[in-house]
C-alpha cells in the first residue's frame, strides 16, 4: 500500500513539473546576450562573438540621430555572418528598437546557429515626419550595413528582415522596392539594399482607398500616423505605401504569420498578399494562427512551437 502511494505521488509530481519545464524551455532566456558595449566605437578588432553593441548611430538628421543595436552570433565558424534585421511595431508612431520578449527565444536560437541580429530605430510619425520617412530609414539602415560590412563581419548576400505589425509593413516595403527607391541619406545612396528574405508578423499590406473611407475611427487614426493628416485620401500615396503593389515573380521570398482573430490588422490583408504572390509565381508562405490576436499573445504552446519552428525553418531554407 505504501509503495502504491509512493508511485501515485511520483506520477503527480511528474504531471506538475513537466509543463513547467516545457514552458521554461519555450520562453528561453530573458536576455539576448550578457556582454554589453554601450555607445561603442566599433572597429574590426572589437566585434566579437557573443557580444552586443548598443546605440550605434547609423543616420544623423537635423533634429535627431537614429541608432541601432547589433548582436553578434554566440557561435560561428565563419568569417562573415548572416544578418537578420528586426523592425519594431507600434502603429508607426510608438515603440523603439528594444526587442519584444516573445522574439528573444527565437533570436537566441538564431544566434546559436551563427546569425547576427540587429534592431533599428526609425523616425516615428509626428507633425514633422510621415511616410516615406520610416521606409527611407529602414532602407538606409540596410545600406549602412552594406557600407560597414567589413567592420561587422556581415555576409551581405544573406541579410533578412523580420518585422512586427507596422514594422512588418516597413520590412515588406524595404524588401520589395527597388534599389533606388526610398533613398533618404544621400551619403548612403551608392550602397545596395538587397534583402534575401523577409518575415512578416501581422503587417498591413494594402491601403485601398475604398476600405479607408469605410474604416472605423481607430483604424483611420492609425493610417493617419503613417501618411499624415492631409494625405489620408491621396490615392497615389496610398498605392506607394502598399507593399502588395510591388509584388512580381522576383519579389523577395516571404513568410507571413498572422492570427485569424486579429482585429487590428485583419488577416485578409495577409491573405491578399499571399494570393497575389502565388499568382505572380514568387516564393511566399502563409501561416494562419487559429484564434491568434494581433500580437499573438493569446496563443497556446502548440501554436508557439509551430510559429518558432516555421520561422526557423524558413530562415534556414532561404539563407
DRENRONU-614606 format. One record per residue: residue in one letter; z, y, x of N, C-alpha, C in turn. Coordinates in nm, 3 decimals, m for minus. Example, Ala and Ser with C-alpha at 12.3 -4.5 7.8 and 13.67 -1.06 7.14 Angstrom:
residues 2
   type      n.pz      n.py      n.px     ca.pz     ca.py     ca.px      c.pz      c.py      c.px
      a     0.780    m0.569     1.319     0.780    m0.450     1.230     0.780    m0.330     1.320
      s     0.708    m0.225     1.285     0.714    m0.106     1.367     0.787     0.003     1.290
//
This chain:
residues 319
   type      n.pz      n.py      n.px     ca.pz     ca.py     ca.px      c.pz      c.py      c.px
      x     0.000    m0.122     0.083     0.000     0.000     0.000     0.000     0.126     0.086
      x     0.080     0.119     0.194     0.086     0.233     0.285    m0.049     0.257     0.352
      x    m0.116     0.148     0.394    m0.248     0.160     0.456    m0.349     0.221     0.359
      x    m0.338     0.179     0.234    m0.430     0.231     0.132    m0.413     0.382     0.116
      x    m0.287     0.429     0.115    m0.261     0.572     0.103    m0.314     0.647     0.225
      x    m0.300     0.586     0.341    m0.349     0.649     0.463    m0.500     0.666     0.459
      x    m0.569     0.563     0.414    m0.715     0.567     0.405    m0.760     0.677     0.308
      x    m0.692     0.685     0.193    m0.725     0.788     0.093    m0.703     0.927     0.151
      x    m0.593     0.944     0.225    m0.562     1.073     0.287    m0.670     1.113     0.386
      x    m0.712     1.018     0.470    m0.816     1.046     0.571    m0.947     1.085     0.504
      x    m0.984     1.013     0.398    m1.107     1.044     0.325    m1.104     1.184     0.266
      x    m0.991     1.220     0.208    m0.976     1.354     0.151    m0.987     1.460     0.260
      x    m0.928     1.431     0.375    m0.932     1.526     0.487    m1.075     1.547     0.535
      x    m1.151     1.439     0.542    m1.292     1.448     0.583    m1.371     1.531     0.483
      x    m1.349     1.506     0.354    m1.421     1.579     0.250    m1.393     1.728     0.256
      x    m1.272     1.763     0.295    m1.235     1.905     0.304    m1.292     1.970     0.430
      x    m1.284     1.900     0.544    m1.321     1.959     0.672    m1.472     1.966     0.694
      x    m1.545     1.867     0.648    m1.689     1.863     0.676    m1.762     1.987     0.625
      x    m1.742     2.029     0.497    m1.810     2.152     0.451    m1.774     2.275     0.534
      x    m1.647     2.282     0.579    m1.604     2.397     0.659    m1.677     2.398     0.792
      x    m1.691     2.282     0.855    m1.761     2.271     0.983    m1.907     2.308     0.967
      x    m1.970     2.257     0.858    m2.111     2.287     0.834    m2.131     2.438     0.815
      x    m2.042     2.501     0.738    m2.052     2.645     0.716    m2.041     2.722     0.847
      x    m1.948     2.679     0.935    m1.930     2.745     1.063    m2.055     2.734     1.149
      x    m2.114     2.615     1.151    m2.234     2.593     1.231    m2.352     2.674     1.178
      x    m2.363     2.685     1.046    m2.472     2.762     0.987    m2.458     2.910     1.019
      x    m2.338     2.960     1.010    m2.317     3.102     1.033    m2.333     3.138     1.179
      x    m2.292     3.049     1.269    m2.311     3.071     1.411    m2.218     3.182     1.462
      x    m2.233     3.219     1.591    m2.151     3.324     1.649    m2.177     3.456     1.579
      x    m2.078     3.542     1.577    m2.089     3.669     1.506    m2.157     3.776     1.590
      x    m2.179     3.749     1.718    m2.244     3.847     1.803    m2.362     3.782     1.872
      x    m2.465     3.862     1.896    m2.583     3.809     1.962    m2.552     3.777     2.107
      x    m2.471     3.858     2.170    m2.454     3.846     2.314    m2.324     3.915     2.355
      x    m2.274     3.888     2.473    m2.147     3.947     2.512    m2.157     4.044     2.628
      x    m2.256     4.029     2.715    m2.269     4.118     2.830    m2.349     4.241     2.792
      x    m2.283     4.356     2.781    m2.345     4.475     2.724    m2.359     4.585     2.829
      x    m2.479     4.645     2.836    m2.503     4.763     2.918    m2.545     4.876     2.826
      x    m2.458     4.973     2.802    m2.492     5.084     2.713    m2.561     5.195     2.791
      x    m2.658     5.259     2.722    m2.734     5.367     2.782    m2.783     5.332     2.922
      x    m2.853     5.219     2.937    m2.885     5.171     3.071    m3.001     5.248     3.135
      x    m2.997     5.257     3.266    m3.113     5.298     3.342    m3.172     5.169     3.398
      x    m3.263     5.111     3.319    m3.309     4.976     3.349    m3.418     4.980     3.454
      x    m3.405     4.893     3.549    m3.513     4.869     3.645    m3.541     4.720     3.645
      x    m3.646     4.680     3.714    m3.684     4.539     3.712    m3.571     4.450     3.762
      x    m3.489     4.504     3.852    m3.383     4.422     3.911    m3.260     4.412     3.822
      x    m3.253     4.491     3.712    m3.131     4.490     3.632    m3.143     4.410     3.503
      x    m3.264     4.365     3.467    m3.281     4.289     3.344    m3.254     4.142     3.373
      x    m3.145     4.092     3.316    m3.101     3.956     3.345    m3.094     3.873     3.218
      x    m3.106     3.742     3.234    m3.085     3.651     3.122    m2.944     3.670     3.066
      x    m2.933     3.662     2.934    m2.802     3.664     2.870    m2.737     3.800     2.859
      x    m2.813     3.908     2.885    m2.755     4.042     2.873    m2.827     4.122     2.765
      x    m2.760     4.227     2.717    m2.823     4.318     2.622    m2.819     4.459     2.677
      x    m2.919     4.537     2.642    m2.933     4.674     2.689    m2.946     4.762     2.566
      x    m2.847     4.848     2.543    m2.837     4.921     2.417    m2.880     5.067     2.432
      x    m2.932     5.121     2.321    m2.962     5.263     2.310    m3.062     5.311     2.415
      x    m3.169     5.235     2.431    m3.276     5.272     2.523    m3.370     5.368     2.450
      x    m3.398     5.482     2.509    m3.487     5.580     2.447    m3.633     5.535     2.463
      x    m3.706     5.528     2.351    m3.848     5.495     2.360    m3.938     5.609     2.312
      x    m3.878     5.712     2.251    m3.960     5.821     2.197    m3.871     5.943     2.174
      x    m3.914     6.056     2.228    m3.839     6.180     2.213    m3.916     6.275     2.122
      x    m3.852     6.315     2.013    m3.912     6.405     1.916    m3.846     6.541     1.926
      x    m3.897     6.636     1.850    m3.842     6.771     1.856    m3.696     6.775     1.812
      x    m3.663     6.697     1.707    m3.528     6.706     1.651    m3.443     6.581     1.675
      x    m3.500     6.476     1.730    m3.422     6.355     1.754    m3.487     6.268     1.860
      x    m3.406     6.176     1.911    m3.451     6.078     2.008    m3.442     5.940     1.945
      x    m3.548     5.863     1.949    m3.549     5.731     1.890    m3.515     5.627     1.996
      x    m3.428     5.533     1.958    m3.379     5.435     2.054    m3.399     5.293     2.004
      x    m3.385     5.199     2.095    m3.393     5.058     2.063    m3.290     4.982     2.144
      x    m3.259     4.862     2.097    m3.173     4.770     2.171    m3.258     4.652     2.217
      x    m3.231     4.605     2.339    m3.306     4.493     2.395    m3.210     4.382     2.433
      x    m3.239     4.260     2.382    m3.156     4.143     2.407    m3.237     4.042     2.488
      x    m3.199     4.020     2.613    m3.269     3.924     2.696    m3.241     3.782     2.647
      x    m3.331     3.688     2.674    m3.304     3.549     2.635    m3.178     3.497     2.705
      x    m3.111     3.403     2.640    m2.995     3.342     2.705    m3.038     3.231     2.801
      x    m3.156     3.173     2.773    m3.211     3.069     2.860    m3.362     3.090     2.871
      x    m3.417     3.067     2.989    m3.562     3.070     3.007    m3.596     3.025     3.149
      x    m3.705     2.951     3.160    m3.754     2.914     3.292    m3.886     2.984     3.322
      x    m3.916     3.090     3.243    m4.041     3.163     3.259    m4.015     3.299     3.322
      x    m4.119     3.352     3.386    m4.107     3.485     3.448    m4.131     3.597     3.348
      x    m4.204     3.568     3.239    m4.219     3.666     3.130    m4.174     3.601     3.000
      x    m4.123     3.683     2.910    m4.060     3.631     2.788    m4.135     3.673     2.663
      x    m4.150     3.583     2.565    m4.198     3.625     2.434    m4.095     3.718     2.370
      x    m4.144     3.812     2.290    m4.057     3.914     2.231    m4.070     3.915     2.080
      x    m3.957     3.924     2.011    m3.954     3.945     1.866    m3.885     4.079     1.839
      x    m3.955     4.168     1.768    m3.901     4.299     1.735    m3.851     4.298     1.591
      x    m3.724     4.330     1.572    m3.659     4.333     1.441    m3.666     4.476     1.386
      x    m3.713     4.488     1.260    m3.724     4.619     1.194    m3.635     4.618     1.070
      x    m3.535     4.702     1.070    m3.433     4.702     0.965    m3.486     4.759     0.834
      x    m3.417     4.725     0.725    m3.448     4.779     0.594    m3.359     4.896     0.559
      x    m3.363     4.936     0.430    m3.281     5.047     0.384    m3.358     5.150     0.304
      x    m3.460     5.103     0.229    m3.539     5.191     0.142    m3.603     5.307     0.216
      x    m3.634     5.289     0.344    m3.696     5.388     0.432    m3.606     5.510     0.455
      x    m3.486     5.510     0.400    m3.400     5.628     0.410    m3.264     5.599     0.470
      x    m3.229     5.472     0.486    m3.095     5.436     0.533    m3.106     5.326     0.640
      x    m2.993     5.298     0.703    m2.985     5.188     0.798    m3.015     5.230     0.941
      x    m2.994     5.135     1.031    m3.024     5.159     1.172    m3.051     5.025     1.240
      x    m3.061     5.025     1.370    m3.102     4.908     1.446    m2.995     4.800     1.459
      x    m2.877     4.823     1.403    m2.775     4.717     1.402    m2.828     4.597     1.324
      x    m2.826     4.481     1.386    m2.887     4.363     1.324    m2.794     4.304     1.219
      x    m2.850     4.275     1.102    m2.774     4.219     0.992    m2.712     4.085     1.032
      x    m2.587     4.063     0.988    m2.516     3.941     1.024    m2.592     3.813     0.989
      x    m2.666     3.818     0.878    m2.734     3.698     0.831    m2.844     3.652     0.926
      x    m2.894     3.743     1.011    m3.002     3.707     1.103    m2.951     3.667     1.242
      x    m2.823     3.691     1.269    m2.771     3.664     1.403    m2.782     3.517     1.443
      x    m2.749     3.419     1.355    m2.766     3.279     1.397    m2.909     3.244     1.432
      x    m3.006     3.295     1.356    m3.148     3.267     1.384    m3.187     3.329     1.518
      x    m3.146     3.453     1.540    m3.184     3.521     1.663    m3.115     3.459     1.785
      x    m2.992     3.413     1.767    m2.925     3.342     1.877    m3.000     3.215     1.915
      x    m3.046     3.142     1.814    m3.122     3.020     1.840    m3.252     3.053     1.914
      x    m3.318     3.162     1.875    m3.441     3.203     1.942    m3.415     3.244     2.087
      x    m3.304     3.312     2.111    m3.269     3.349     2.249    m3.247     3.224     2.335
      x    m3.188     3.122     2.275    m3.169     2.996     2.348    m3.302     2.929     2.380
      x    m3.404     2.957     2.298    m3.536     2.899     2.319    m3.624     2.985     2.410
      x    m3.566     3.092     2.465    m3.638     3.173     2.562    m3.701     3.300     2.511
      x    m3.666     3.340     2.388    m3.722     3.462     2.331    m3.632     3.582     2.361
      x    m3.695     3.696     2.393    m3.624     3.823     2.397    m3.629     3.883     2.257
      x    m3.526     3.959     2.222    m3.517     4.024     2.091    m3.500     4.173     2.111
      x    m3.570     4.252     2.031    m3.548     4.396     2.030    m3.526     4.442     1.887
      x    m3.445     4.545     1.870    m3.425     4.605     1.738    m3.442     4.755     1.754
      x    m3.519     4.816     1.662    m3.559     4.955     1.682    m3.509     5.047     1.571
      x    m3.480     5.170     1.608    m3.464     5.278     1.511    m3.599     5.343     1.487
      x    m3.616     5.399     1.369    m3.736     5.477     1.337    m3.692     5.594     1.250
      x    m3.781     5.691     1.233    m3.743     5.807     1.154    m3.719     5.769     1.008
      x    m3.602     5.803     0.959    m3.569     5.780     0.819    m3.622     5.895     0.735
      x    m3.649     5.866     0.610    m3.707     5.966     0.522    m3.611     6.082     0.498
      x    m3.666     6.200     0.502    m3.589     6.322     0.477    m3.689     6.431     0.438
      x    m3.640     6.551     0.419    m3.729     6.662     0.386    m3.824     6.692     0.501
      x    m3.787     6.650     0.623    m3.869     6.676     0.741    m3.956     6.557     0.781
      x    m3.934     6.442     0.717    m4.003     6.322     0.763    m4.035     6.229     0.647
      x    m4.160     6.185     0.641    m4.202     6.086     0.541    m4.322     6.011     0.598
      x    m4.378     5.923     0.520    m4.494     5.845     0.563    m4.605     5.939     0.613
      x    m4.670     5.908     0.727    m4.664     5.780     0.801    m4.568     5.776     0.919
      x    m4.472     5.869     0.926    m4.384     5.879     1.042    m4.318     5.746     1.081
      x    m4.255     5.671     0.986    m4.188     5.548     1.028    m4.283     5.442     1.082
      x    m4.406     5.438     1.031    m4.504     5.341     1.082    m4.547     5.381     1.222
      x    m4.569     5.510     1.243    m4.603     5.559     1.377    m4.494     5.520     1.477
      x    m4.369     5.533     1.437    m4.258     5.500     1.527    m4.257     5.351     1.561
      x    m4.279     5.267     1.461    m4.279     5.122     1.486    m4.392     5.085     1.580
      x    m4.510     5.141     1.558    m4.623     5.109     1.645    m4.603     5.168     1.785
      x    m4.541     5.285     1.792    m4.512     5.342     1.923    m4.409     5.258     1.999
      x    m4.315     5.198     1.929    m4.219     5.109     1.995    m4.291     4.988     2.055
      x    m4.389     4.935     1.982    m4.468     4.823     2.034    m4.546     4.869     2.158
      x    m4.609     4.985     2.149    m4.684     5.039     2.263    m4.593     5.062     2.382
      x    m4.469     5.107     2.354    m4.373     5.130     2.462    m4.343     5.000     2.536
      x    m4.333     4.889     2.464    m4.309     4.761     2.531    m4.430     4.718     2.613
      x    m4.550     4.747     2.565    m4.668     4.720     2.648    m4.662     4.802     2.777
      x    m4.622     4.928     2.765    m4.612     5.015     2.882    m4.507     4.964     2.981
      x    m4.397     4.913     2.930    m4.284     4.873     3.014    m4.269     4.722     3.027
      x    m4.378     4.650     3.008    m4.374     4.503     3.008    m4.321     4.446     3.140
      x    m4.353     4.510     3.252    m4.308     4.456     3.380    m4.158     4.476     3.401
      x    m4.105     4.585     3.350    m3.962     4.611     3.364    m3.880     4.514     3.280
      x    m3.929     4.484     3.158    m3.852     4.400     3.066    m3.904     4.256     3.060
      x    m3.994     4.222     3.152    m4.045     4.084     3.165    m4.110     4.035     3.035
      x    m4.186     4.120     2.968    m4.241     4.087     2.837    m4.378     4.021     2.850
      x    m4.396     3.910     2.779    m4.526     3.847     2.763    m4.596     3.918     2.646
      x    m4.684     4.010     2.677    m4.746     4.092     2.573    m4.847     4.014     2.488
      x    m4.878     3.893     2.530    m4.963     3.807     2.446    m4.881     3.734     2.341
      x    m4.751     3.759     2.339    m4.662     3.685     2.249    m4.552     3.777     2.196
      x    m4.594     3.878     2.120    m4.500     3.970     2.056    m4.510     3.951     1.905
      x    m4.397     3.926     1.840    m4.393     3.911     1.695    m4.302     4.015     1.632
      x    m4.322     4.041     1.503    m4.238     4.133     1.428    m4.164     4.058     1.318
      x    m4.039     4.095     1.295    m3.960     4.042     1.184    m3.898     4.160     1.111
      x    m3.939     4.179     0.985    m3.890     4.293     0.909    m3.821     4.251     0.781
      x    m3.727     4.335     0.737    m3.648     4.308     0.617    m3.669     4.421     0.517
      x    m3.712     4.387     0.393    m3.728     4.485     0.286    m3.824     4.597     0.327
      x    m3.779     4.722     0.329    m3.868     4.830     0.372    m3.911     4.811     0.517
      x    m3.825     4.748     0.596    m3.862     4.716     0.735    m3.973     4.613     0.740
      x    m3.978     4.523     0.642    m4.087     4.426     0.633    m4.218     4.497     0.600
      x    m4.211     4.595     0.512    m4.330     4.676     0.480    m4.384     4.741     0.608
      x    m4.294     4.800     0.689    m4.337     4.863     0.814    m4.392     4.761     0.913
      x    m4.331     4.642     0.914    m4.380     4.536     1.003    m4.521     4.493     0.965
      x    m4.545     4.477     0.834    m4.678     4.437     0.788    m4.782     4.543     0.822
      x    m4.752     4.669     0.796    m4.847     4.777     0.827    m4.873     4.786     0.978
      x    m4.768     4.770     1.056    m4.782     4.777     1.201    m4.868     4.662     1.253
      x    m4.859     4.546     1.188    m4.934     4.428     1.231    m5.079     4.431     1.185
      x    m5.102     4.474     1.060    m5.235     4.464     1.000    m5.325     4.581     1.039
      x    m5.269     4.695     1.071    m5.351     4.813     1.101    m5.417     4.800     1.238
      x    m5.520     4.880     1.261    m5.597     4.873     1.385    m5.522     4.936     1.502
      x    m5.572     4.908     1.622    m5.511     4.961     1.745    m5.490     5.111     1.740
      x    m5.589     5.183     1.690    m5.586     5.330     1.694    m5.529     5.393     1.568
      x    m5.479     5.310     1.477    m5.414     5.363     1.356    m5.269     5.401     1.386
      x    m5.221     5.502     1.318    m5.079     5.541     1.322    m5.031     5.568     1.465
      x    m5.104     5.654     1.534    m5.059     5.698     1.667    m4.968     5.817     1.649
      x    m4.849     5.810     1.707    m4.753     5.919     1.699    m4.743     5.992     1.831
      x    m4.690     5.923     1.932    m4.671     5.980     2.065    m4.800     5.966     2.146
      x    m4.865     6.077     2.176    m4.992     6.074     2.247    m4.978     6.011     2.385
      x    m4.859     6.021     2.445    m4.840     5.963     2.578    m4.842     5.810     2.575
      x    m4.829     5.751     2.455    m4.833     5.606     2.441    m4.966     5.558     2.382
      x    m5.055     5.650     2.350    m5.175     5.616     2.274    m5.272     5.526     2.349
      x    m5.263     5.522     2.481    m5.356     5.438     2.558    m5.310     5.292     2.568
      x    m5.190     5.264     2.518    m5.136     5.128     2.526    m5.164     5.052     2.396
      x    m5.173     4.921     2.409    m5.205     4.837     2.294    m5.086     4.825     2.200
      x    m5.115     4.774     2.080    m5.007     4.747     1.983    m5.034     4.614     1.912
      x    m5.103     4.523     1.982    m5.136     4.393     1.923    m5.011     4.310     1.895
      x    m5.012     4.242     1.781    m4.900     4.158     1.740    m4.951     4.015     1.717
      x    m4.872     3.916     1.760    m4.913     3.775     1.748    m4.887     3.720     1.609
      x    m4.775     3.760     1.547    m4.739     3.712     1.414    m4.638     3.808     1.352
      x    m4.622     3.799     1.220    m4.527     3.886     1.151    m4.453     3.805     1.045
      x    m4.322     3.832     1.033    m4.238     3.766     0.933    m4.185     3.872     0.838
      x    m4.212     3.851     0.710    m4.184     3.949     0.605    m4.078     3.893     0.512
      x    m3.958     3.951     0.518    m3.850     3.916     0.426    m3.845     4.020     0.314
      x    m3.898     3.985     0.197    m3.882     4.064     0.075    m3.942     4.204     0.083
      x    m4.054     4.220     0.151    m4.111     4.352     0.168    m4.207     4.393     0.058
      x    m4.212     4.522     0.021    m4.314     4.572    m0.071    m4.450     4.572    m0.003
      x    m4.554     4.537    m0.077    m4.686     4.521    m0.017    m4.796     4.603    m0.083
      x    m4.771     4.653    m0.204    m4.878     4.717    m0.279    m4.823     4.830    m0.366
      x    m4.866     4.954    m0.338    m4.824     5.069    m0.418    m4.938     5.108    m0.511
      x    m4.947     5.036    m0.621    m5.051     5.061    m0.719    m5.010     5.180    m0.807
      x    m5.101     5.276    m0.823    m5.065     5.398    m0.894    m5.029     5.371    m1.040
      x    m5.092     5.273    m1.102    m5.059     5.241    m1.241    m4.919     5.181    m1.253
      x    m4.882     5.097    m1.154    m4.746     5.040    m1.152    m4.643     5.149    m1.129
      x    m4.676     5.245    m1.043    m4.582     5.352    m1.012    m4.558     5.440    m1.135
      x    m4.663     5.467    m1.208    m4.648     5.551    m1.328    m4.556     5.487    m1.431
      x    m4.549     5.356    m1.431    m4.464     5.286    m1.528    m4.332     5.240    m1.466
      x    m4.304     5.281    m1.342    m4.182     5.239    m1.274    m4.058     5.304    m1.334
      x    m3.946     5.236    m1.318    m3.820     5.296    m1.361    m3.775     5.401    m1.259
      x    m3.669     5.472    m1.293    m3.625     5.584    m1.211    m3.582     5.539    m1.073
      x    m3.514     5.423    m1.064    m3.467     5.374    m0.934    m3.584     5.341    m0.842
      x    m3.682     5.266    m0.895    m3.799     5.231    m0.815    m3.875     5.356    m0.771
      x    m3.887     5.452    m0.863    m3.958     5.576    m0.831    m3.890     5.651    m0.717
      x    m3.758     5.656    m0.719    m3.686     5.730    m0.615    m3.701     5.663    m0.479
      x    m3.708     5.529    m0.477    m3.726     5.457    m0.351    m3.864     5.485    m0.293
      x    m3.967     5.486    m0.378    m4.103     5.512    m0.330    m4.114     5.657    m0.282
      x    m4.043     5.747    m0.349    m4.041     5.887    m0.303    m3.981     5.897    m0.164
      x    m3.885     5.808    m0.131    m3.829     5.807     0.003    m3.938     5.790     0.108
      x    m4.031     5.700     0.079    m4.137     5.672     0.175    m4.242     5.782     0.179
      x    m4.291     5.823     0.063    m4.409     5.911     0.057    m4.376     6.059     0.051
      x    m4.257     6.092     0.006    m4.222     6.232    m0.015    m4.241     6.271    m0.161
      x    m4.164     6.366    m0.205    m4.161     6.408    m0.346    m4.299     6.449    m0.398
      x    m4.377     6.516    m0.315    m4.504     6.572    m0.363    m4.622     6.476    m0.352
      x    m4.599     6.356    m0.298    m4.710     6.265    m0.270    m4.710     6.138    m0.354
      x    m4.621     6.131    m0.450    m4.598     6.008    m0.524    m4.721     5.962    m0.602
      x    m4.805     6.055    m0.642    m4.922     6.018    m0.722    m5.054     6.039    m0.647
      x    m5.048     6.054    m0.515    m5.169     6.068    m0.435    m5.224     5.929    m0.403
      x    m5.331     5.893    m0.473    m5.380     5.755    m0.466    m5.429     5.717    m0.326
      x    m5.489     5.810    m0.254    m5.538     5.779    m0.119    m5.421     5.747    m0.026
      x    m5.310     5.819    m0.043    m5.192     5.794     0.040    m5.124     5.663     0.000
      x    m5.121     5.635    m0.130    m5.066     5.509    m0.178    m5.144     5.390    m0.121
      x    m5.275     5.403    m0.118    m5.358     5.296    m0.062    m5.335     5.279     0.087
      x    m5.321     5.393     0.157    m5.297     5.388     0.301    m5.164     5.322     0.334
      x    m5.066     5.338     0.245    m4.932     5.284     0.269    m4.915     5.140     0.220
      x    m5.022     5.081     0.164    m5.013     4.947     0.105    m5.068     4.841     0.200
      x    m4.982     4.755     0.257    m5.031     4.652     0.350    m5.140     4.562     0.293
      x    m5.138     4.540     0.163    m5.235     4.449     0.101    m5.379     4.498     0.121
      x    m5.396     4.628     0.140    m5.531     4.684     0.156    m5.589     4.663     0.295
      x    m5.509     4.610     0.387    m5.555     4.589     0.524    m5.595     4.444     0.550
      x    m5.578     4.357     0.452    m5.600     4.213     0.471    m5.747     4.180     0.495
      x    m5.770     4.097     0.596    m5.900     4.033     0.614    m5.877     3.900     0.686
      x    m5.984     3.831     0.720    m5.970     3.697     0.778    m5.902     3.700     0.915
      x    m5.904     3.815     0.981    m5.845     3.827     1.115    m5.705     3.886     1.113
      x    m5.648     3.905     0.996    m5.514     3.964     0.987    m5.411     3.877     1.057
      x    m5.309     3.941     1.107    m5.203     3.875     1.183    m5.140     3.761     1.103
      x    m5.123     3.642     1.163    m5.054     3.532     1.094    m4.921     3.579     1.036
      x    m4.896     3.541     0.911    m4.784     3.598     0.835    m4.702     3.492     0.765
      x    m4.571     3.504     0.775    m4.478     3.425     0.695    m4.406     3.519     0.600
      x    m4.412     3.489     0.470    m4.343     3.568     0.368    m4.228     3.485     0.312
      x    m4.110     3.545     0.305    m3.993     3.481     0.244    m3.939     3.576     0.138
      x    m3.930     3.528     0.014    m3.895     3.619    m0.096    m3.817     3.544    m0.204
      x    m3.711     3.606    m0.252    m3.631     3.550    m0.360    m3.698     3.566    m0.495
      x    m3.695     3.461    m0.574    m3.761     3.464    m0.705    m3.688     3.553    m0.805
      x    m3.561     3.585    m0.778    m3.483     3.670    m0.869    m3.464     3.811    m0.811
      x    m3.552     3.851    m0.724    m3.545     3.984    m0.663    m3.579     4.090    m0.768
      x    m3.484     4.176    m0.798    m3.507     4.282    m0.897    m3.539     4.416    m0.830
      x    m3.529     4.423    m0.697    m3.560     4.546    m0.624    m3.707     4.551    m0.586
      x    m3.754     4.444    m0.522    m3.896     4.428    m0.492    m3.940     4.298    m0.559
      x    m4.005     4.304    m0.673    m4.042     4.182    m0.745    m4.126     4.088    m0.658
      x    m4.101     3.958    m0.672    m4.172     3.859    m0.591    m4.323     3.864    m0.612
      x    m4.365     3.923    m0.722    m4.508     3.937    m0.749    m4.578     4.014    m0.637
      x    m4.506     4.105    m0.571    m4.562     4.178    m0.457    m4.602     4.081    m0.346
      x    m4.516     3.985    m0.318    m4.546     3.887    m0.213    m4.653     3.787    m0.256
      x    m4.649     3.749    m0.383    m4.749     3.654    m0.433    m4.889     3.712    m0.422
      x    m4.904     3.840    m0.457    m5.036     3.904    m0.449    m5.084     3.913    m0.304
      x    m4.994     3.945    m0.212    m5.031     3.950    m0.071    m5.075     3.812    m0.023
      x    m4.997     3.712    m0.061    m5.029     3.574    m0.021    m5.164     3.530    m0.075
      x    m5.188     3.556    m0.202    m5.314     3.513    m0.265    m5.434     3.584    m0.202
      x    m5.419     3.713    m0.171    m5.530     3.784    m0.108    m5.554     3.731     0.033
      x    m5.445     3.698     0.104    m5.458     3.642     0.238    m5.527     3.507     0.237
      x    m5.492     3.422     0.140    m5.556     3.291     0.126    m5.705     3.309     0.095
      x    m5.737     3.399     0.004    m5.877     3.424    m0.032    m5.957     3.474     0.089
      x    m5.891     3.552     0.176    m5.960     3.606     0.293    m5.973     3.504     0.406
      x    m5.897     3.395     0.396    m5.903     3.292     0.498    m5.809     3.315     0.615
      x    m5.708     3.400     0.598    m5.614     3.425     0.706    m5.503     3.320     0.708
      x    m5.427     3.319     0.815    m5.313     3.229     0.832    m5.192     3.295     0.766
      x    m5.155     3.248     0.646    m5.045     3.310     0.572    m4.968     3.203     0.495
      x    m4.834     3.217     0.495    m4.746     3.122     0.428    m4.646     3.197     0.342
      x    m4.611     3.140     0.228    m4.513     3.200     0.137    m4.405     3.098     0.105
      x    m4.280     3.136     0.133    m4.166     3.054     0.095    m4.091     3.126    m0.017
      x    m4.098     3.070    m0.137    m4.024     3.124    m0.251    m3.884     3.064    m0.252
      x    m3.785     3.151    m0.266    m3.646     3.106    m0.266    m3.595     3.112    m0.410
      x    m3.577     2.996    m0.469    m3.531     2.989    m0.608    m3.396     3.057    m0.623
      x    m3.387     3.145    m0.722    m3.262     3.216    m0.755    m3.220     3.319    m0.649
      x    m3.300     3.338    m0.544    m3.264     3.434    m0.440    m3.279     3.577    m0.488
      x    m3.181     3.664    m0.456    m3.191     3.805    m0.489    m3.263     3.878    m0.375
      x    m3.262     4.010    m0.378    m3.339     4.086    m0.279    m3.289     4.063    m0.137
      x    m3.160     4.061    m0.120    m3.101     4.043     0.013    m3.085     3.896     0.051
      x    m3.113     3.806    m0.043    m3.095     3.661    m0.023    m2.949     3.626     0.010
      x    m2.858     3.713    m0.034    m2.716     3.692    m0.003    m2.649     3.593    m0.097
      x    m2.719     3.557    m0.205    m2.657     3.471    m0.306    m2.705     3.326    m0.299
      x    m2.780     3.291    m0.194    m2.840     3.157    m0.190    m2.741     3.053    m0.139
      x    m2.770     2.925    m0.166    m2.680     2.817    m0.124    m2.716     2.767     0.016
      x    m2.636     2.670     0.066    m2.653     2.620     0.203    m2.791     2.559     0.225
      x    m2.840     2.487     0.126    m2.969     2.421     0.139    m3.079     2.523     0.161
      x    m3.077     2.632     0.083    m3.178     2.736     0.099    m3.161     2.810     0.232
      x    m3.036     2.829     0.277    m3.013     2.892     0.407    m3.078     2.810     0.518
      x    m3.059     2.679     0.512    m3.117     2.590     0.613    m3.270     2.594     0.605
      x    m3.322     2.594     0.483    m3.467     2.594     0.462    m3.529     2.721     0.520
      x    m3.466     2.836     0.495    m3.519     2.963     0.545    m3.514     2.966     0.697
      x    m3.400     2.927     0.755    m3.387     2.928     0.901    m3.487     2.833     0.966
      x    m3.501     2.714     0.907    m3.593     2.614     0.962    m3.737     2.662     0.955
      x    m3.775     2.718     0.841    m3.913     2.764     0.824    m3.943     2.882     0.916
      x    m3.846     2.973     0.932    m3.866     3.086     1.022    m3.887     3.040     1.165
      x    m3.800     2.950     1.213    m3.812     2.899     1.350    m3.941     2.820     1.369
      x    m3.977     2.740     1.269    m4.099     2.658     1.278    m4.222     2.747     1.287
      x    m4.225     2.851     1.205    m4.340     2.943     1.204    m4.354     3.015     1.338
      x    m4.244     3.061     1.393    m4.248     3.131     1.521    m4.297     3.039     1.632
      x    m4.242     2.919     1.638    m4.282     2.824     1.742    m4.430     2.785     1.728
      x    m4.476     2.773     1.604    m4.615     2.734     1.580    m4.712     2.844     1.619
      x    m4.672     2.969     1.602    m4.766     3.080     1.622    m4.742     3.158     1.751
      x    m4.652     3.113     1.834    m4.624     3.187     1.957    m4.741     3.181     2.054
//
